Amino acid sequence: MGFPGAFAVVERDGALVVDGVAASAAELVDVLGTGALETAVVLNVGQNSWMDDYEPWTLGRIARHQGVRADVHDIRWAASPRFRSDDLLVLPWEDLPRLLDGWSAYGIEIFDCDGTPDPDALALAVNTAEPGGLTLPALPGARVYFSGHDDFYVHVETRDDRLPGRIFGRLLGLQADAAPPPGELVDELLRHGERWVSVLTSAQGTVALELVPTEVAWRLHDPVPPGVSHVAVVEGGGAGWELRRV
């Protein structure tokens, strides 16, 4: 029935940190935007699905192809060993869905910013961040930082305490191929735990997600843990969700 889903949220250094499976940047930018400022910064895309002679397009070229007006800054000079950097884009957050429509990237980073950003300073802040540390505290005024890996793994740092629940709801909806569940259902799950694995099942036309609370964040190579505590049942393409205790 497809890959399991996963969600985990912890508080670190004054930020809420979400790790999840599975969603692309394009599937989350509208949700992330509910906790973000109006201006977005995009960088560190590197390998992507648009190629010329086996070379991926630059981020600036992708923006032009997508008809998105953005300030484009070459940040090859600030590339880190972790990324194949080319351009950094500054654009309205509301234009991100159009920028991201119809293509995929091995990695991408997106965050919001306040006022007129200094692209060189932002590139250095992101690309000199300590591995395993938080990036959001190095971005003055930012409220949301997103890092996507392989169009599958989700990492979000935020100062908005409502955003993790919205992300969890979107992940559940994507897995069930339905509209997201109501906030009350997500809140109920988060009262019982901060880390979950979800497994999609179906029977007699009903879609269900078996939900397992875990002690550590789940990755794709991990086995699905035992101990289903809840089942979220989806009826009518997400028009009706029901949460059942097991």
C-alpha positions in Angstrom: 0.0 0.0 0.0 2.9 2.4 -0.6 5.5 3.8 1.7 4.7 4.4 5.3 4.4 8.0 6.4 6.1 9.6 9.4 6.0 12.7 11.4 8.0 14.0 14.4 8.2 17.3 16.1 10.6 18.4 18.9 11.5 21.8 20.4 15.1 22.8 20.1 16.8 26.1 20.8 13.6 28.1 20.7 12.3 26.6 17.5 9.9 23.7 16.7 11.6 21.2 14.4 9.5 18.9 12.2 10.8 15.8 10.3 8.5 13.9 8.1 7.8 11.5 5.3 6.7 11.9 2.6 6.1 15.2 0.7 7.8 17.4 -1.9 8.3 21.1 -1.5 5.5 21.8 -4.0 3.1 19.9 -1.8 3.9 21.9 1.3 4.6 25.5 0.3 1.1 26.7 0.8 1.0 25.1 4.3 4.4 26.6 5.2 3.2 29.9 3.9 0.6 30.1 6.7 3.5 30.7 9.2 5.8 32.6 6.9 6.5 36.2 5.9 5.7 37.4 2.4 9.2 37.1 0.9 10.8 33.7 0.2 14.4 32.7 -0.5 15.2 29.5 -2.5 18.6 28.0 -2.9 20.7 24.8 -3.0 18.5 23.0 -5.6 21.4 21.4 -7.5 20.4 18.2 -9.3 16.9 18.5 -10.8 14.6 17.0 -13.4 15.5 19.6 -16.1 18.7 18.7 -17.9 20.8 19.9 -20.9 23.6 17.5 -21.9 23.3 15.8 -18.5 23.7 19.2 -16.7 20.8 20.4 -14.5 19.4 23.8 -15.2 20.3 26.6 -12.9 17.7 27.9 -10.5 17.5 31.2 -12.3 16.8 29.5 -15.6 14.1 27.4 -14.0 12.4 30.6 -12.7 12.5 32.2 -16.1 11.0 29.0 -17.7 8.3 29.0 -15.1 7.4 32.6 -15.8 8.3 33.6 -12.2 9.9 37.0 -11.6 12.6 36.7 -9.0 15.8 38.4 -8.0 18.6 36.0 -9.1 22.0 35.9 -7.3 24.9 33.6 -8.3 26.1 31.9 -5.1 28.6 29.4 -6.5 31.3 31.2 -4.5 29.5 30.4 -1.3 28.7 26.7 -2.0 29.3 24.2 0.8 30.5 20.6 0.5 26.9 19.5 1.1 25.4 21.3 -1.9 26.0 21.9 -5.6 24.9 25.6 -5.3 24.3 27.8 -8.4 21.7 30.5 -7.8 19.8 32.0 -4.9 16.3 33.4 -5.7 14.3 36.1 -3.8 10.7 36.2 -4.7 7.2 36.6 -3.2 6.1 33.5 -1.2 2.9 33.4 -3.1 4.8 32.7 -6.3 6.5 29.5 -5.0 3.7 27.2 -6.2 4.3 28.4 -9.8 8.0 28.1 -9.4 7.9 24.5 -8.1 5.1 23.3 -10.4 5.9 20.2 -12.6 9.5 19.3 -11.7 11.5 17.7 -8.9 14.8 18.3 -7.2 17.2 16.1 -5.2 17.4 18.8 -2.6 16.0 22.3 -2.0 16.0 24.9 0.8 13.4 27.5 1.3 12.9 30.1 4.0 11.2 33.4 4.6 12.8 36.8 5.2 12.0 40.2 6.5 12.7 43.4 4.7 15.3 43.7 2.0 17.6 40.6 2.2 21.3 40.5 1.8 21.7 37.4 -0.5 25.4 37.0 0.2 24.9 37.0 4.0 22.0 34.5 3.6 24.0 32.2 1.4 26.8 32.2 4.0 24.4 31.7 6.9 22.9 28.6 5.3 26.0 27.0 3.8 28.2 27.4 6.8 25.6 26.0 9.2 26.9 23.1 11.4 25.7 19.7 10.2 23.0 18.5 12.5 22.4 21.9 13.9 19.5 24.3 13.3 19.6 26.8 10.5 16.7 29.1 11.5 18.5 30.9 14.3 21.2 32.0 11.8 18.5 33.7 9.6 17.5 37.0 11.2 13.8 37.6 11.3 12.9 34.3 9.6 10.0 32.3 10.9 10.1 29.2 8.6 12.9 27.2 7.2 12.3 24.2 4.9 14.8 21.6 3.6 13.6 18.9 1.3 15.6 15.8 0.3 14.9 13.6 -2.7 11.4 15.1 -3.0 10.5 12.8 -0.1 12.0 13.7 3.2 10.7 16.9 5.0 12.6 19.0 7.5 11.1 22.2 8.8 12.2 24.6 11.5 9.6 27.2 12.6 8.7 29.7 15.3 4.9 29.2 14.7 3.5 26.7 17.2 0.5 26.0 14.9 2.6 25.0 11.8 3.7 21.5 12.9 0.1 20.3 13.3 -0.8 21.7 9.8 2.2 19.9 8.3 1.2 16.7 10.0 -2.4 17.0 8.7 -1.1 17.6 5.1 1.2 14.6 5.3 -1.8 12.4 6.4 -4.0 13.8 3.7 -1.3 13.2 1.0 -0.8 9.6 2.2 -4.5 8.9 2.1 -4.9 10.7 -1.2 -7.6 12.9 0.4 -8.2 16.3 1.9 -6.3 16.8 5.1 -8.1 15.7 8.3 -9.6 18.3 10.6 -7.3 20.1 13.0 -9.1 18.5 16.0 -8.1 15.0 14.8 -4.4 16.1 14.4 -4.5 17.8 17.8 -5.8 14.6 19.4 -2.9 12.6 17.9 -0.3 15.2 19.1 -1.7 15.0 22.6 -0.8 11.3 22.6 2.7 11.7 21.1 5.1 13.8 19.1 6.4 11.0 16.8 4.3 8.9 14.6 4.5 6.3 11.8 1.4 5.8 9.6 0.6 2.8 7.4 -2.0 3.0 4.7 -4.6 0.2 4.5 -7.9 -0.3 2.7 -10.8 -2.6 2.8 -14.3 -2.5 1.2 -13.8 0.9 -0.2 -12.6 2.5 3.0 -9.1 4.0 3.4 -7.5 3.9 6.8 -4.2 4.9 8.3 -2.8 2.8 11.1 -0.9 5.1 13.4 2.0 4.0 15.6 3.6 6.2 18.2 7.4 5.9 18.3 10.3 7.1 20.5 12.5 8.2 17.6 11.9 9.7 14.2 11.3 7.1 11.5 13.4 6.8 8.3 12.6 4.8 5.1 15.2 2.1 5.8 13.7 1.4 9.3 11.2 -1.3 9.9 7.7 -0.2 10.8 7.5 -0.5 14.6 4.7 -2.5 16.3 2.0 -1.0 18.5 -0.8 0.6 16.5 -2.6 2.9 18.9 -5.0 4.8 16.6 -6.6 4.3 13.2 -7.7 7.3 11.1 -10.5 6.2 8.8 -11.2 8.3 5.6 -14.5 8.4 3.9 -15.5 10.2 0.7 -12.1 11.5 -0.4 -11.4 13.1 2.9 -14.8 14.7 3.4 -15.2 12.7 6.6 -12.3 11.6 8.8 -12.8 9.5 12.0 -10.1 8.7 14.6 -10.5 5.4 16.4 -8.5 4.1 19.4 -7.2 0.6 19.1 
